[in-house]
Amino acid sequence: MLLAVRSRRDFAGLEERRRTAGRLFAKGKTQAEVSRELGVSRQSTSRWYADWQAGGNRGLAAAGRAGRMPKLDKRQLNDVEAELNKGPLAHGYATDLWTLQRVAEVIETTTGVSYHPGHVWKVLRQMGWSRQRPARRAVERNDEGIARWVAEDWPRVKKTPDAETPGSASRTRPGSRSSPR
């Protein structure tokens, strides 16, 4: 079984490595030498060299956050959570069960931002929600009747081993005559 371990990138460390490369370029080191000294690929060193030539050490500064900017800001997430806390019935759904499709519709209605239902679980996890499975129980279930039956009737009908009778009724025991002749 593989476990994915997510670690945050050390953006400050990455930027420091680029700045070190800039200092080495300024000392006259070649891209190949910088690549070997810092233990990075030649492609990275080439990209850093181009950035260093274009903008000096400022060209090697961190670009900011990695990845795409989130579609929803903190206020919008709070608005969505407030709507979800009202429950599915308050939004006109027939059952009191949130599905990814329903949550996607509430997000779009609340914020105007459209999400594919397959991506909605990431938004829910970001808000601290977890996946819940509904208990599979019949609507007609009578919990009081079940408890009464278990307390009163079950002990009466429950089979107990009787010491006087043999423990098996199998016809396949050694010595039985169930085999064809």
C-alpha positions as CSV (number, residue, x, y, z in Angstrom):
1,M,0.0,0.0,0.0
2,L,1.4,3.4,-1.0
3,L,0.8,6.4,1.3
4,A,1.1,9.8,-0.3
5,V,2.9,12.2,2.0
6,R,2.3,15.8,1.2
7,S,5.0,18.1,2.3
8,R,5.1,21.9,1.8
9,R,7.8,23.2,-0.5
10,D,10.5,25.2,1.1
11,F,10.0,28.3,-1.0
12,A,12.6,30.3,1.0
13,G,15.2,27.5,0.5
14,L,14.4,27.3,-3.2
15,E,14.8,31.1,-3.6
16,E,18.1,31.0,-1.7
17,R,19.4,28.3,-4.0
18,R,18.6,30.5,-7.0
19,R,20.3,33.5,-5.4
20,T,23.4,31.3,-4.7
21,A,23.4,30.4,-8.4
22,G,23.2,34.2,-9.2
23,R,26.3,34.8,-7.0
24,L,28.1,32.0,-8.8
25,F,27.2,33.4,-12.2
26,A,28.5,36.8,-11.1
27,K,31.8,35.1,-10.1
28,G,32.1,33.8,-13.7
29,K,31.1,30.2,-13.1
30,T,29.6,28.4,-16.1
31,Q,26.1,26.9,-16.1
32,A,27.6,23.4,-16.0
33,E,29.7,24.3,-12.9
34,V,26.7,25.9,-11.1
35,S,24.6,22.9,-12.0
36,R,27.1,20.4,-10.5
37,E,27.9,22.6,-7.5
38,L,24.2,23.0,-6.5
39,G,23.1,19.5,-7.6
40,V,20.4,20.7,-9.9
41,S,19.5,19.9,-13.5
42,R,21.1,21.8,-16.4
43,Q,17.7,22.9,-17.5
44,S,17.1,24.7,-14.2
45,T,20.5,26.3,-14.3
46,S,19.9,27.5,-17.8
47,R,16.5,29.0,-16.8
48,W,18.1,30.7,-13.8
49,Y,20.9,32.0,-15.9
50,A,18.4,33.6,-18.3
51,D,16.5,35.1,-15.4
52,W,19.7,36.4,-13.8
53,Q,20.8,38.0,-17.1
54,A,17.5,39.6,-17.6
55,G,16.9,41.0,-14.1
56,G,20.0,40.3,-11.9
57,N,19.3,38.9,-8.4
58,R,15.7,40.4,-8.6
59,G,15.1,38.1,-11.5
60,L,15.8,35.1,-9.2
61,A,13.4,36.2,-6.5
62,A,10.5,34.0,-5.5
63,A,7.5,34.3,-7.8
64,G,5.0,34.0,-4.9
65,R,2.6,31.1,-4.2
66,A,2.7,28.0,-6.3
67,G,-0.2,26.7,-8.3
68,R,-3.5,28.2,-9.4
69,M,-5.2,30.8,-7.3
70,P,-8.3,29.5,-5.5
71,K,-11.7,30.3,-7.1
72,L,-13.3,31.1,-3.7
73,D,-12.0,33.5,-1.1
74,K,-12.4,33.2,2.7
75,R,-15.7,35.2,2.8
76,Q,-17.2,33.1,0.0
77,L,-16.2,29.9,1.7
78,N,-17.9,31.1,4.9
79,D,-21.1,32.0,2.9
80,V,-21.1,28.5,1.3
81,E,-20.6,26.9,4.7
82,A,-23.5,28.9,6.2
83,E,-25.7,27.7,3.3
84,L,-24.7,24.1,3.7
85,N,-25.3,24.2,7.5
86,K,-29.0,25.0,6.7
87,G,-29.2,21.5,5.2
88,P,-30.4,20.1,1.9
89,L,-34.1,20.4,2.7
90,A,-33.8,24.1,3.1
91,H,-32.4,24.3,-0.5
92,G,-35.4,22.3,-1.9
93,Y,-33.9,18.9,-2.1
94,A,-36.1,15.9,-1.4
95,T,-33.8,14.2,1.1
96,D,-31.6,15.4,4.0
97,L,-28.4,14.2,2.3
98,W,-25.7,16.3,0.7
99,T,-24.2,14.9,-2.5
100,L,-21.3,16.4,-4.4
101,Q,-23.7,17.5,-7.2
102,R,-26.0,19.2,-4.7
103,V,-23.0,21.0,-3.0
104,A,-21.8,22.1,-6.4
105,E,-25.2,23.6,-7.1
106,V,-25.3,25.4,-3.8
107,I,-21.8,26.8,-4.4
108,E,-22.8,28.1,-7.8
109,T,-26.0,29.6,-6.5
110,T,-24.3,31.3,-3.5
111,T,-21.1,32.5,-5.2
112,G,-21.6,32.3,-8.9
113,V,-18.5,30.1,-9.1
114,S,-19.0,26.8,-10.9
115,Y,-17.2,23.6,-9.7
116,H,-17.3,20.2,-11.3
117,P,-18.9,17.8,-8.7
118,G,-15.7,15.7,-8.7
119,H,-13.7,18.7,-7.4
120,V,-16.3,19.7,-4.7
121,W,-14.8,17.3,-2.2
122,K,-11.6,19.3,-2.1
123,V,-13.6,22.5,-1.3
124,L,-15.4,20.6,1.4
125,R,-12.2,19.3,2.9
126,Q,-10.8,22.8,2.8
127,M,-13.8,23.9,4.9
128,G,-13.1,21.1,7.4
129,W,-16.0,18.8,6.3
130,S,-15.6,15.1,6.0
131,R,-17.3,12.3,4.1
132,Q,-20.2,10.8,6.0
133,R,-22.1,7.7,5.0
134,P,-25.8,7.6,6.0
135,A,-26.9,4.6,8.1
136,R,-28.8,2.2,6.0
137,R,-32.1,1.7,7.9
138,A,-35.6,1.0,6.7
139,V,-38.0,3.9,7.1
140,E,-40.4,1.6,8.8
141,R,-37.9,0.5,11.4
142,N,-39.2,0.3,15.0
143,D,-36.3,0.6,17.3
144,E,-38.4,0.2,20.5
145,G,-40.0,-3.0,19.1
146,I,-36.6,-4.4,18.2
147,A,-35.2,-3.6,21.7
148,R,-38.3,-5.3,23.3
149,W,-37.9,-8.4,21.1
150,V,-34.2,-8.7,21.9
151,A,-34.9,-8.4,25.7
152,E,-38.0,-10.6,25.9
153,D,-38.3,-13.0,22.9
154,W,-34.7,-13.7,21.9
155,P,-33.7,-15.5,25.1
156,R,-36.8,-17.7,24.8
157,V,-36.2,-18.7,21.1
158,K,-32.4,-18.8,21.2
159,K,-31.1,-22.3,20.7
160,T,-28.7,-23.6,23.4
161,P,-26.5,-26.6,23.1
162,D,-28.2,-29.6,24.8
163,A,-25.7,-31.8,26.7
164,E,-27.7,-35.0,26.0
165,T,-27.8,-34.8,22.2
166,P,-24.8,-35.2,19.9
167,G,-23.3,-32.0,18.6
168,S,-23.6,-32.8,14.9
169,A,-26.3,-34.1,12.7
170,S,-24.0,-34.5,9.7
171,R,-24.3,-37.6,7.6
172,T,-20.7,-37.3,6.5
173,R,-19.2,-38.5,9.8
174,P,-16.9,-41.4,9.5
175,G,-18.8,-44.6,9.7
176,S,-22.0,-43.2,8.3
177,R,-23.8,-45.1,5.5
178,S,-24.5,-42.2,3.3
179,S,-22.0,-43.2,0.6
180,P,-23.3,-45.1,-2.4
181,R,-22.4,-48.8,-2.8
